Amino acid sequence: MTPKIKYDIISVADVPTDDAISSPRLPVVLVVDDERVIADTLSIILGKSGFTTMTAYDGTEALKLASAVTPDLLISDVVMPGMSGIDLAIAITKLLPACKVLLFSGQAATIDLLAKARIDGHEFTTLTKPVHPTDMLRRISECLGTNKSQFNPALSPDKSELTAFALPN
């Protein structure tokens, strides 16, 4: 029996509107998830937080986008049909070595895939779904090497009624 988990939804109006980092050029983030609602929601949150976003719903589409417009950061679900997020991350880092990678997943199968990638010499930062937008923005700033830690107080982690932007897999 699958445990029932409650996910609260945050309105787009509650997403931070301040720039997530201080930079003359907005960082480009490629968001990839086969669940369109998750990919689109994350892209909206990042767009309102000062990032330029590109959204793809599978690894092949993401590679085409990354070849056309170089992302500063790839954020991808790990478990997707066809090309996994780990395979995508490996392909993008070979194509664009300066691109940072942040993977996320809500599935236990991720552990085995990440272990195999580590054995092959690939170390990726990972997050577990669901993730609060403030936590996601903080991790993105860490990945990009920025020091912006001031986010919208409406999304602070101590606001227990605002817990996640993602839906379960």
C-alpha positions in Angstrom: 0.0 0.0 0.0 1.4 3.4 -1.0 1.5 5.8 1.9 -0.6 8.9 1.5 1.4 12.1 1.5 -0.2 15.5 1.6 1.3 18.1 -0.7 0.2 21.7 -0.3 0.2 23.9 -3.3 1.8 27.4 -3.3 0.2 30.0 -5.5 2.4 31.6 -8.1 1.9 34.9 -6.4 3.8 33.6 -3.3 6.9 32.8 -5.4 9.9 35.1 -4.7 10.0 38.0 -7.1 13.5 39.3 -6.2 16.4 38.2 -8.4 17.8 34.9 -7.0 21.3 36.1 -7.7 23.0 39.4 -8.5 24.4 39.2 -12.0 24.3 41.4 -15.1 23.2 38.3 -17.1 20.5 36.1 -15.8 21.6 32.5 -15.4 20.0 30.1 -17.8 18.4 27.0 -16.2 17.3 24.0 -18.2 14.5 22.2 -16.3 13.7 18.6 -17.3 10.9 16.4 -16.0 8.6 14.0 -17.8 5.8 15.2 -15.5 4.8 18.5 -17.3 3.2 20.0 -14.2 6.4 19.6 -12.2 8.6 21.0 -15.0 6.3 23.9 -15.8 5.8 24.8 -12.1 9.5 24.8 -11.4 10.2 26.9 -14.5 7.6 29.5 -13.3 9.2 29.6 -9.9 12.6 30.1 -11.3 11.5 32.6 -13.8 9.9 34.7 -11.0 13.1 34.3 -9.0 15.4 35.9 -11.6 16.4 33.1 -13.9 16.0 32.5 -17.6 14.5 29.1 -18.0 14.1 26.5 -20.7 11.8 23.5 -20.1 11.9 20.0 -21.6 9.9 17.0 -20.9 12.4 14.3 -21.9 16.2 13.9 -22.2 16.3 14.0 -26.0 14.4 17.4 -26.1 16.7 18.7 -23.3 19.8 17.8 -25.3 18.5 19.7 -28.3 17.7 22.8 -26.2 21.1 22.7 -24.5 22.8 22.5 -27.9 20.9 25.6 -29.0 21.2 27.7 -25.9 23.9 26.9 -23.3 22.4 26.5 -19.9 24.3 27.4 -16.7 22.5 24.8 -14.8 20.6 21.6 -15.6 17.8 20.6 -13.1 16.5 17.2 -14.0 14.3 14.4 -12.6 16.3 11.2 -12.4 13.7 8.6 -13.4 12.2 9.4 -16.8 11.2 7.2 -19.8 13.9 6.8 -22.5 16.9 8.7 -21.3 17.3 8.9 -17.5 18.2 12.2 -15.8 21.6 10.7 -15.0 22.3 9.8 -18.6 21.2 13.3 -19.6 23.5 14.9 -17.0 26.4 12.8 -18.2 25.7 13.8 -21.9 25.3 17.5 -21.0 28.5 17.6 -18.9 30.4 16.0 -21.8 28.9 18.5 -24.3 29.0 21.5 -21.9 31.6 20.9 -19.1 30.8 24.3 -17.4 27.2 23.4 -16.9 26.3 22.6 -13.3 23.9 19.7 -12.6 21.2 19.4 -9.9 19.1 16.1 -10.0 15.9 15.4 -8.1 13.7 12.4 -7.7 11.0 10.9 -5.5 11.8 7.3 -6.3 14.0 4.9 -4.4 15.4 3.4 -7.6 17.5 6.6 -7.9 20.0 5.3 -5.4 21.2 2.5 -7.7 21.4 4.8 -10.7 23.5 7.4 -8.7 25.8 4.6 -7.4 26.5 3.4 -10.9 27.2 7.0 -12.0 29.6 7.5 -9.1 31.5 4.3 -10.1 31.8 5.7 -13.6 33.3 8.9 -12.1 30.3 11.2 -12.1 29.2 13.0 -8.9 25.9 14.9 -9.1 24.1 17.0 -6.5 20.7 15.5 -5.7 17.5 16.5 -4.0 14.6 14.4 -2.9 11.1 15.3 -4.1 9.1 17.0 -2.9 11.2 20.0 -2.2 10.1 23.4 -0.9 10.8 26.3 -3.4 13.0 28.1 -0.9 15.2 25.0 -0.5 15.4 24.5 -4.2 16.4 28.2 -4.8 19.0 27.9 -2.1 20.5 24.7 -3.6 20.5 26.4 -7.1 22.4 29.3 -5.6 24.9 26.9 -4.1 25.3 25.1 -7.4 25.9 28.3 -9.3 28.3 29.6 -6.6 26.2 32.6 -5.7 25.7 34.0 -2.2 22.1 35.2 -2.5 20.3 33.7 0.5 17.5 36.3 1.0 14.3 34.8 -0.3 10.7 35.8 0.0 9.7 35.4 3.7 6.3 34.0 2.5 8.2 30.9 1.5 10.3 30.4 4.6 10.7 26.8 5.7 9.0 27.6 9.1 5.7 28.2 7.3 4.5 24.6 7.6 1.5 25.2 5.4 3.8 25.8 2.4 5.6 22.5 2.0 6.2 21.7 -1.7 5.8 22.7 -5.3 6.1 19.1 -6.6 3.5 16.4 -7.0 4.5 12.8 -6.2 5.7 10.5 -9.0 
